[in-house]
Amino acid sequence: MASLVTDTALLKSQEVMEVALVADNPGNWVFHCHVIEHQKSGLSGYLRVE
């Protein structure tokens, strides 16, 4: 299977994915769900790169 480069992934309930990235820009990197109700229940946050 060919690798796919994207910044968005659609996941079903209980589905997981592995993410590989190069953290080459210091600061806060946000991750979130695009469903606002999910964001309100905690599906958002950030990674801190120093």
PDBQT receptor file of N, H, CA, C and O in Angstrom, charges set to zero:
ATOM      1  N   MET A   1       0.845  -1.184   0.000  1.00  0.00    +0.000 N 
ATOM      2  CA  MET A   1       0.000   0.000   0.000  1.00  0.00    +0.000 C 
ATOM      3  C   MET A   1       0.889   1.247   0.000  1.00  0.00    +0.000 C 
ATOM      4  O   MET A   1       1.853   1.327   0.761  1.00  0.00    +0.000 OA
ATOM      5  N   ALA A   2       0.572   2.183  -0.826  1.00  0.00    +0.000 N 
ATOM      6  H   ALA A   2      -0.211   2.118  -1.444  1.00  0.00    +0.000 HD
ATOM      7  CA  ALA A   2       1.328   3.436  -0.902  1.00  0.00    +0.000 C 
ATOM      8  C   ALA A   2       1.027   4.292   0.313  1.00  0.00    +0.000 C 
ATOM      9  O   ALA A   2      -0.085   4.249   0.840  1.00  0.00    +0.000 OA
ATOM     10  N   SER A   3       2.005   5.071   0.767  1.00  0.00    +0.000 N 
ATOM     11  H   SER A   3       2.908   5.106   0.339  1.00  0.00    +0.000 HD
ATOM     12  CA  SER A   3       1.753   5.963   1.898  1.00  0.00    +0.000 C 
ATOM     13  C   SER A   3       0.979   7.182   1.429  1.00  0.00    +0.000 C 
ATOM     14  O   SER A   3       1.124   7.635   0.294  1.00  0.00    +0.000 OA
ATOM     15  N   LEU A   4       0.175   7.689   2.305  1.00  0.00    +0.000 N 
ATOM     16  H   LEU A   4       0.057   7.321   3.227  1.00  0.00    +0.000 HD
ATOM     17  CA  LEU A   4      -0.689   8.820   2.004  1.00  0.00    +0.000 C 
ATOM     18  C   LEU A   4      -0.295   9.982   2.908  1.00  0.00    +0.000 C 
ATOM     19  O   LEU A   4      -0.212   9.818   4.126  1.00  0.00    +0.000 OA
ATOM     20  N   VAL A   5      -0.056  11.138   2.332  1.00  0.00    +0.000 N 
ATOM     21  H   VAL A   5      -0.124  11.271   1.343  1.00  0.00    +0.000 HD
ATOM     22  CA  VAL A   5       0.271  12.330   3.108  1.00  0.00    +0.000 C 
ATOM     23  C   VAL A   5      -0.969  13.215   3.134  1.00  0.00    +0.000 C 
ATOM     24  O   VAL A   5      -1.479  13.626   2.092  1.00  0.00    +0.000 OA
ATOM     25  N   THR A   6      -1.444  13.502   4.345  1.00  0.00    +0.000 N 
ATOM     26  H   THR A   6      -1.030  13.169   5.191  1.00  0.00    +0.000 HD
ATOM     27  CA  THR A   6      -2.631  14.331   4.508  1.00  0.00    +0.000 C 
ATOM     28  C   THR A   6      -2.581  15.021   5.864  1.00  0.00    +0.000 C 
ATOM     29  O   THR A   6      -1.810  14.619   6.735  1.00  0.00    +0.000 OA
ATOM     30  N   ASP A   7      -3.386  16.045   6.047  1.00  0.00    +0.000 N 
ATOM     31  H   ASP A   7      -4.012  16.372   5.339  1.00  0.00    +0.000 HD
ATOM     32  CA  ASP A   7      -3.461  16.692   7.357  1.00  0.00    +0.000 C 
ATOM     33  C   ASP A   7      -4.834  16.489   7.987  1.00  0.00    +0.000 C 
ATOM     34  O   ASP A   7      -5.132  17.081   9.024  1.00  0.00    +0.000 OA
ATOM     35  N   THR A   8      -5.671  15.659   7.373  1.00  0.00    +0.000 N 
ATOM     36  H   THR A   8      -5.429  15.178   6.530  1.00  0.00    +0.000 HD
ATOM     37  CA  THR A   8      -7.009  15.376   7.881  1.00  0.00    +0.000 C 
ATOM     38  C   THR A   8      -7.281  13.888   7.745  1.00  0.00    +0.000 C 
ATOM     39  O   THR A   8      -6.933  13.276   6.735  1.00  0.00    +0.000 OA
ATOM     40  N   ALA A   9      -7.903  13.310   8.760  1.00  0.00    +0.000 N 
ATOM     41  H   ALA A   9      -8.186  13.807   9.581  1.00  0.00    +0.000 HD
ATOM     42  CA  ALA A   9      -8.265  11.891   8.713  1.00  0.00    +0.000 C 
ATOM     43  C   ALA A   9      -9.676  11.719   9.247  1.00  0.00    +0.000 C 
ATOM     44  O   ALA A   9     -10.036  12.308  10.266  1.00  0.00    +0.000 OA
ATOM     45  N   LEU A  10     -10.467  10.919   8.565  1.00  0.00    +0.000 N 
ATOM     46  H   LEU A  10     -10.175  10.440   7.737  1.00  0.00    +0.000 HD
ATOM     47  CA  LEU A  10     -11.815  10.605   9.026  1.00  0.00    +0.000 C 
ATOM     48  C   LEU A  10     -11.773   9.247   9.709  1.00  0.00    +0.000 C 
ATOM     49  O   LEU A  10     -11.410   8.249   9.087  1.00  0.00    +0.000 OA
ATOM     50  N   LEU A  11     -12.143   9.204  10.986  1.00  0.00    +0.000 N 
ATOM     51  H   LEU A  11     -12.438  10.015  11.492  1.00  0.00    +0.000 HD
ATOM     52  CA  LEU A  11     -12.111   7.964  11.755  1.00  0.00    +0.000 C 
ATOM     53  C   LEU A  11     -13.508   7.620  12.246  1.00  0.00    +0.000 C 
ATOM     54  O   LEU A  11     -14.280   8.499  12.627  1.00  0.00    +0.000 OA
ATOM     55  N   LYS A  12     -13.821   6.338  12.231  1.00  0.00    +0.000 N 
ATOM     56  H   LYS A  12     -13.193   5.623  11.922  1.00  0.00    +0.000 HD
ATOM     57  CA  LYS A  12     -15.088   5.859  12.779  1.00  0.00    +0.000 C 
ATOM     58  C   LYS A  12     -14.941   5.681  14.281  1.00  0.00    +0.000 C 
ATOM     59  O   LYS A  12     -13.828   5.712  14.805  1.00  0.00    +0.000 OA
ATOM     60  N   SER A  13     -16.049   5.497  14.970  1.00  0.00    +0.000 N 
ATOM     61  H   SER A  13     -16.954   5.473  14.543  1.00  0.00    +0.000 HD
ATOM     62  CA  SER A  13     -16.045   5.264  16.406  1.00  0.00    +0.000 C 
ATOM     63  C   SER A  13     -15.121   4.092  16.748  1.00  0.00    +0.000 C 
ATOM     64  O   SER A  13     -15.193   3.039  16.116  1.00  0.00    +0.000 OA
ATOM     65  N   GLN A  14     -14.273   4.272  17.727  1.00  0.00    +0.000 N 
ATOM     66  H   GLN A  14     -14.215   5.128  18.241  1.00  0.00    +0.000 HD
ATOM     67  CA  GLN A  14     -13.317   3.267  18.215  1.00  0.00    +0.000 C 
ATOM     68  C   GLN A  14     -12.171   2.983  17.243  1.00  0.00    +0.000 C 
ATOM     69  O   GLN A  14     -11.346   2.112  17.519  1.00  0.00    +0.000 OA
ATOM     70  N   GLU A  15     -12.095   3.682  16.132  1.00  0.00    +0.000 N 
ATOM     71  H   GLU A  15     -12.765   4.390  15.908  1.00  0.00    +0.000 HD
ATOM     72  CA  GLU A  15     -11.010   3.495  15.171  1.00  0.00    +0.000 C 
ATOM     73  C   GLU A  15      -9.805   4.317  15.614  1.00  0.00    +0.000 C 
ATOM     74  O   GLU A  15      -9.961   5.403  16.171  1.00  0.00    +0.000 OA
ATOM     75  N   VAL A  16      -8.622   3.804  15.369  1.00  0.00    +0.000 N 
ATOM     76  H   VAL A  16      -8.496   2.922  14.916  1.00  0.00    +0.000 HD
ATOM     77  CA  VAL A  16      -7.392   4.507  15.736  1.00  0.00    +0.000 C 
ATOM     78  C   VAL A  16      -6.496   4.613  14.502  1.00  0.00    +0.000 C 
ATOM     79  O   VAL A  16      -6.673   3.891  13.521  1.00  0.00    +0.000 OA
ATOM     80  N   MET A  17      -5.550   5.514  14.576  1.00  0.00    +0.000 N 
ATOM     81  H   MET A  17      -5.407   6.100  15.373  1.00  0.00    +0.000 HD
ATOM     82  CA  MET A  17      -4.556   5.621  13.511  1.00  0.00    +0.000 C 
ATOM     83  C   MET A  17      -3.228   6.025  14.118  1.00  0.00    +0.000 C 
ATOM     84  O   MET A  17      -3.176   6.646  15.180  1.00  0.00    +0.000 OA
ATOM     85  N   GLU A  18      -2.173   5.671  13.443  1.00  0.00    +0.000 N 
ATOM     86  H   GLU A  18      -2.215   5.167  12.581  1.00  0.00    +0.000 HD
ATOM     87  CA  GLU A  18      -0.830   6.039  13.850  1.00  0.00    +0.000 C 
ATOM     88  C   GLU A  18      -0.406   7.233  13.000  1.00  0.00    +0.000 C 
ATOM     89  O   GLU A  18      -0.650   7.268  11.794  1.00  0.00    +0.000 OA
ATOM     90  N   VAL A  19       0.230   8.203  13.638  1.00  0.00    +0.000 N 
ATOM     91  H   VAL A  19       0.428   8.175  14.618  1.00  0.00    +0.000 HD
ATOM     92  CA  VAL A  19       0.619   9.421  12.942  1.00  0.00    +0.000 C 
ATOM     93  C   VAL A  19       2.130   9.594  13.030  1.00  0.00    +0.000 C 
ATOM     94  O   VAL A  19       2.714   9.483  14.109  1.00  0.00    +0.000 OA
ATOM     95  N   ALA A  20       2.754   9.864  11.900  1.00  0.00    +0.000 N 
ATOM     96  H   ALA A  20       2.280   9.954  11.024  1.00  0.00    +0.000 HD
ATOM     97  CA  ALA A  20       4.183  10.171  11.860  1.00  0.00    +0.000 C 
ATOM     98  C   ALA A  20       4.321  11.624  11.423  1.00  0.00    +0.000 C 
ATOM     99  O   ALA A  20       3.684  12.053  10.461  1.00  0.00    +0.000 OA
ATOM    100  N   LEU A  21       5.147  12.370  12.125  1.00  0.00    +0.000 N 
ATOM    101  H   LEU A  21       5.664  12.022  12.907  1.00  0.00    +0.000 HD
ATOM    102  CA  LEU A  21       5.350  13.764  11.755  1.00  0.00    +0.000 C 
ATOM    103  C   LEU A  21       6.749  14.203  12.139  1.00  0.00    +0.000 C 
ATOM    104  O   LEU A  21       7.402  13.593  12.986  1.00  0.00    +0.000 OA
ATOM    105  N   VAL A  22       7.189  15.258  11.508  1.00  0.00    +0.000 N 
ATOM    106  H   VAL A  22       6.659  15.753  10.820  1.00  0.00    +0.000 HD
ATOM    107  CA  VAL A  22       8.461  15.887  11.847  1.00  0.00    +0.000 C 
ATOM    108  C   VAL A  22       8.117  17.163  12.592  1.00  0.00    +0.000 C 
ATOM    109  O   VAL A  22       7.579  18.104  12.008  1.00  0.00    +0.000 OA
ATOM    110  N   ALA A  23       8.424  17.196  13.877  1.00  0.00    +0.000 N 
ATOM    111  H   ALA A  23       8.861  16.431  14.352  1.00  0.00    +0.000 HD
ATOM    112  CA  ALA A  23       8.111  18.354  14.716  1.00  0.00    +0.000 C 
ATOM    113  C   ALA A  23       9.262  19.353  14.612  1.00  0.00    +0.000 C 
ATOM    114  O   ALA A  23      10.105  19.438  15.505  1.00  0.00    +0.000 OA
ATOM    115  N   ASP A  24       9.287  20.103  13.518  1.00  0.00    +0.000 N 
ATOM    116  H   ASP A  24       8.603  20.033  12.793  1.00  0.00    +0.000 HD
ATOM    117  CA  ASP A  24      10.415  20.980  13.228  1.00  0.00    +0.000 C 
ATOM    118  C   ASP A  24      10.103  22.466  13.395  1.00  0.00    +0.000 C 
ATOM    119  O   ASP A  24      10.869  23.317  12.944  1.00  0.00    +0.000 OA
ATOM    120  N   ASN A  25       8.999  22.774  14.031  1.00  0.00    +0.000 N 
ATOM    121  H   ASN A  25       8.376  22.082  14.398  1.00  0.00    +0.000 HD
ATOM    122  CA  ASN A  25       8.611  24.168  14.222  1.00  0.00    +0.000 C 
ATOM    123  C   ASN A  25       8.174  24.354  15.670  1.00  0.00    +0.000 C 
ATOM    124  O   ASN A  25       7.075  23.928  16.026  1.00  0.00    +0.000 OA
ATOM    125  N   PRO A  26       8.994  24.976  16.522  1.00  0.00    +0.000 N 
ATOM    126  CA  PRO A  26       8.656  25.122  17.935  1.00  0.00    +0.000 C 
ATOM    127  C   PRO A  26       7.332  25.847  18.148  1.00  0.00    +0.000 C 
ATOM    128  O   PRO A  26       6.948  26.726  17.376  1.00  0.00    +0.000 OA
ATOM    129  N   GLY A  27       6.657  25.456  19.206  1.00  0.00    +0.000 N 
ATOM    130  H   GLY A  27       6.969  24.743  19.833  1.00  0.00    +0.000 HD
ATOM    131  CA  GLY A  27       5.401  26.094  19.569  1.00  0.00    +0.000 C 
ATOM    132  C   GLY A  27       4.319  25.057  19.816  1.00  0.00    +0.000 C 
ATOM    133  O   GLY A  27       4.602  23.867  19.951  1.00  0.00    +0.000 OA
ATOM    134  N   ASN A  28       3.082  25.520  19.874  1.00  0.00    +0.000 N 
ATOM    135  H   ASN A  28       2.853  26.487  19.765  1.00  0.00    +0.000 HD
ATOM    136  CA  ASN A  28       1.944  24.640  20.099  1.00  0.00    +0.000 C 
ATOM    137  C   ASN A  28       1.371  24.164  18.770  1.00  0.00    +0.000 C 
ATOM    138  O   ASN A  28       1.091  24.974  17.886  1.00  0.00    +0.000 OA
ATOM    139  N   TRP A  29       1.198  22.858  18.628  1.00  0.00    +0.000 N 
ATOM    140  H   TRP A  29       1.426  22.200  19.346  1.00  0.00    +0.000 HD
ATOM    141  CA  TRP A  29       0.605  22.252  17.444  1.00  0.00    +0.000 C 
ATOM    142  C   TRP A  29      -0.758  21.728  17.855  1.00  0.00    +0.000 C 
ATOM    143  O   TRP A  29      -0.855  20.849  18.711  1.00  0.00    +0.000 OA
ATOM    144  N   VAL A  30      -1.795  22.252  17.261  1.00  0.00    +0.000 N 
ATOM    145  H   VAL A  30      -1.716  22.966  16.565  1.00  0.00    +0.000 HD
ATOM    146  CA  VAL A  30      -3.157  21.893  17.642  1.00  0.00    +0.000 C 
ATOM    147  C   VAL A  30      -3.623  20.624  16.930  1.00  0.00    +0.000 C 
ATOM    148  O   VAL A  30      -3.258  20.370  15.782  1.00  0.00    +0.000 OA
ATOM    149  N   PHE A  31      -4.432  19.837  17.630  1.00  0.00    +0.000 N 
ATOM    150  H   PHE A  31      -4.728  20.043  18.563  1.00  0.00    +0.000 HD
ATOM    151  CA  PHE A  31      -5.161  18.753  16.984  1.00  0.00    +0.000 C 
ATOM    152  C   PHE A  31      -6.592  18.833  17.478  1.00  0.00    +0.000 C 
ATOM    153  O   PHE A  31      -6.836  19.195  18.629  1.00  0.00    +0.000 OA
ATOM    154  N   HIS A  32      -7.538  18.499  16.617  1.00  0.00    +0.000 N 
ATOM    155  H   HIS A  32      -7.341  18.205  15.682  1.00  0.00    +0.000 HD
ATOM    156  CA  HIS A  32      -8.943  18.621  17.000  1.00  0.00    +0.000 C 
ATOM    157  C   HIS A  32      -9.833  17.833  16.060  1.00  0.00    +0.000 C 
ATOM    158  O   HIS A  32      -9.429  17.447  14.963  1.00  0.00    +0.000 OA
ATOM    159  N   CYS A  33     -11.043  17.605  16.514  1.00  0.00    +0.000 N 
ATOM    160  H   CYS A  33     -11.371  17.919  17.405  1.00  0.00    +0.000 HD
ATOM    161  CA  CYS A  33     -12.081  16.991  15.693  1.00  0.00    +0.000 C 
ATOM    162  C   CYS A  33     -12.873  18.115  15.034  1.00  0.00    +0.000 C 
ATOM    163  O   CYS A  33     -13.066  19.172  15.635  1.00  0.00    +0.000 OA
ATOM    164  N   HIS A  34     -13.332  17.895  13.810  1.00  0.00    +0.000 N 
ATOM    165  H   HIS A  34     -13.175  17.036  13.322  1.00  0.00    +0.000 HD
ATOM    166  CA  HIS A  34     -14.090  18.927  13.110  1.00  0.00    +0.000 C 
ATOM    167  C   HIS A  34     -15.570  18.922  13.473  1.00  0.00    +0.000 C 
ATOM    168  O   HIS A  34     -16.329  19.754  12.976  1.00  0.00    +0.000 OA
ATOM    169  N   VAL A  35     -15.989  17.998  14.329  1.00  0.00    +0.000 N 
ATOM    170  H   VAL A  35     -15.372  17.321  14.733  1.00  0.00    +0.000 HD
ATOM    171  CA  VAL A  35     -17.375  17.973  14.806  1.00  0.00    +0.000 C 
ATOM    172  C   VAL A  35     -17.400  18.754  16.117  1.00  0.00    +0.000 C 
ATOM    173  O   VAL A  35     -16.813  18.319  17.108  1.00  0.00    +0.000 OA
ATOM    174  N   ILE A  36     -18.075  19.905  16.130  1.00  0.00    +0.000 N 
ATOM    175  H   ILE A  36     -18.552  20.258  15.325  1.00  0.00    +0.000 HD
ATOM    176  CA  ILE A  36     -18.009  20.819  17.275  1.00  0.00    +0.000 C 
ATOM    177  C   ILE A  36     -18.450  20.153  18.577  1.00  0.00    +0.000 C 
ATOM    178  O   ILE A  36     -17.890  20.446  19.633  1.00  0.00    +0.000 OA
ATOM    179  N   GLU A  37     -19.438  19.269  18.521  1.00  0.00    +0.000 N 
ATOM    180  H   GLU A  37     -19.893  19.031  17.663  1.00  0.00    +0.000 HD
ATOM    181  CA  GLU A  37     -19.875  18.578  19.733  1.00  0.00    +0.000 C 
ATOM    182  C   GLU A  37     -18.752  17.711  20.304  1.00  0.00    +0.000 C 
ATOM    183  O   GLU A  37     -18.639  17.563  21.521  1.00  0.00    +0.000 OA
ATOM    184  N   HIS A  38     -17.930  17.143  19.434  1.00  0.00    +0.000 N 
ATOM    185  H   HIS A  38     -18.022  17.264  18.446  1.00  0.00    +0.000 HD
ATOM    186  CA  HIS A  38     -16.803  16.333  19.888  1.00  0.00    +0.000 C 
ATOM    187  C   HIS A  38     -15.726  17.213  20.516  1.00  0.00    +0.000 C 
ATOM    188  O   HIS A  38     -15.116  16.824  21.512  1.00  0.00    +0.000 OA
ATOM    189  N   GLN A  39     -15.487  18.385  19.951  1.00  0.00    +0.000 N 
ATOM    190  H   GLN A  39     -15.983  18.701  19.142  1.00  0.00    +0.000 HD
ATOM    191  CA  GLN A  39     -14.502  19.307  20.534  1.00  0.00    +0.000 C 
ATOM    192  C   GLN A  39     -14.920  19.688  21.949  1.00  0.00    +0.000 C 
ATOM    193  O   GLN A  39     -14.086  19.758  22.852  1.00  0.00    +0.000 OA
ATOM    194  N   LYS A  40     -16.199  19.932  22.136  1.00  0.00    +0.000 N 
ATOM    195  H   LYS A  40     -16.877  19.876  21.403  1.00  0.00    +0.000 HD
ATOM    196  CA  LYS A  40     -16.698  20.328  23.451  1.00  0.00    +0.000 C 
ATOM    197  C   LYS A  40     -16.497  19.229  24.492  1.00  0.00    +0.000 C 
ATOM    198  O   LYS A  40     -16.367  19.514  25.682  1.00  0.00    +0.000 OA
ATOM    199  N   SER A  41     -16.470  17.968  24.041  1.00  0.00    +0.000 N 
ATOM    200  H   SER A  41     -16.575  17.736  23.074  1.00  0.00    +0.000 HD
ATOM    201  CA  SER A  41     -16.317  16.856  24.981  1.00  0.00    +0.000 C 
ATOM    202  C   SER A  41     -14.863  16.395  25.101  1.00  0.00    +0.000 C 
ATOM    203  O   SER A  41     -14.594  15.368  25.725  1.00  0.00    +0.000 OA
ATOM    204  N   GLY A  42     -13.929  17.135  24.516  1.00  0.00    +0.000 N 
ATOM    205  H   GLY A  42     -14.148  17.969  24.009  1.00  0.00    +0.000 HD
ATOM    206  CA  GLY A  42     -12.525  16.864  24.749  1.00  0.00    +0.000 C 
ATOM    207  C   GLY A  42     -11.709  16.376  23.571  1.00  0.00    +0.000 C 
ATOM    208  O   GLY A  42     -10.523  16.094  23.744  1.00  0.00    +0.000 OA
ATOM    209  N   LEU A  43     -12.270  16.264  22.399  1.00  0.00    +0.000 N 
ATOM    210  H   LEU A  43     -13.233  16.494  22.258  1.00  0.00    +0.000 HD
ATOM    211  CA  LEU A  43     -11.504  15.817  21.245  1.00  0.00    +0.000 C 
ATOM    212  C   LEU A  43     -10.751  16.982  20.593  1.00  0.00    +0.000 C 
ATOM    213  O   LEU A  43     -10.910  17.261  19.404  1.00  0.00    +0.000 OA
ATOM    214  N   SER A  44      -9.944  17.640  21.392  1.00  0.00    +0.000 N 
ATOM    215  H   SER A  44      -9.815  17.414  22.358  1.00  0.00    +0.000 HD
ATOM    216  CA  SER A  44      -9.083  18.705  20.903  1.00  0.00    +0.000 C 
ATOM    217  C   SER A  44      -7.962  18.893  21.914  1.00  0.00    +0.000 C 
ATOM    218  O   SER A  44      -8.097  18.531  23.083  1.00  0.00    +0.000 OA
ATOM    219  N   GLY A  45      -6.883  19.448  21.463  1.00  0.00    +0.000 N 
ATOM    220  H   GLY A  45      -6.774  19.742  20.513  1.00  0.00    +0.000 HD
ATOM    221  CA  GLY A  45      -5.754  19.681  22.346  1.00  0.00    +0.000 C 
ATOM    222  C   GLY A  45      -4.576  20.195  21.543  1.00  0.00    +0.000 C 
ATOM    223  O   GLY A  45      -4.732  20.638  20.405  1.00  0.00    +0.000 OA
ATOM    224  N   TYR A  46      -3.404  20.134  22.138  1.00  0.00    +0.000 N 
ATOM    225  H   TYR A  46      -3.278  19.774  23.063  1.00  0.00    +0.000 HD
ATOM    226  CA  TYR A  46      -2.222  20.567  21.417  1.00  0.00    +0.000 C 
ATOM    227  C   TYR A  46      -0.986  19.804  21.894  1.00  0.00    +0.000 C 
ATOM    228  O   TYR A  46      -0.942  19.283  23.008  1.00  0.00    +0.000 OA
ATOM    229  N   LEU A  47      -0.007  19.758  21.030  1.00  0.00    +0.000 N 
ATOM    230  H   LEU A  47      -0.043  20.182  20.124  1.00  0.00    +0.000 HD
ATOM    231  CA  LEU A  47       1.300  19.215  21.347  1.00  0.00    +0.000 C 
ATOM    232  C   LEU A  47       2.246  20.395  21.462  1.00  0.00    +0.000 C 
ATOM    233  O   LEU A  47       2.213  21.295  20.622  1.00  0.00    +0.000 OA
ATOM    234  N   ARG A  48       3.075  20.410  22.468  1.00  0.00    +0.000 N 
ATOM    235  H   ARG A  48       3.102  19.679  23.150  1.00  0.00    +0.000 HD
ATOM    236  CA  ARG A  48       4.051  21.492  22.644  1.00  0.00    +0.000 C 
ATOM    237  C   ARG A  48       5.406  21.038  22.133  1.00  0.00    +0.000 C 
ATOM    238  O   ARG A  48       5.957  20.058  22.635  1.00  0.00    +0.000 OA
ATOM    239  N   VAL A  49       5.955  21.736  21.141  1.00  0.00    +0.000 N 
ATOM    240  H   VAL A  49       5.508  22.532  20.734  1.00  0.00    +0.000 HD
ATOM    241  CA  VAL A  49       7.277  21.433  20.592  1.00  0.00    +0.000 C 
ATOM    242  C   VAL A  49       8.226  22.522  21.055  1.00  0.00    +0.000 C 
ATOM    243  O   VAL A  49       7.989  23.708  20.827  1.00  0.00    +0.000 OA
ATOM    244  N   GLU A  50       9.297  22.110  21.704  1.00  0.00    +0.000 N 
ATOM    245  H   GLU A  50       9.490  21.146  21.889  1.00  0.00    +0.000 HD
ATOM    246  CA  GLU A  50      10.268  23.094  22.213  1.00  0.00    +0.000 C 
ATOM    247  C   GLU A  50      11.598  22.957  21.543  1.00  0.00    +0.000 C 
ATOM    248  O   GLU A  50      12.525  23.706  21.852  1.00  0.00    +0.000 OA
TER     249      GLU A  50
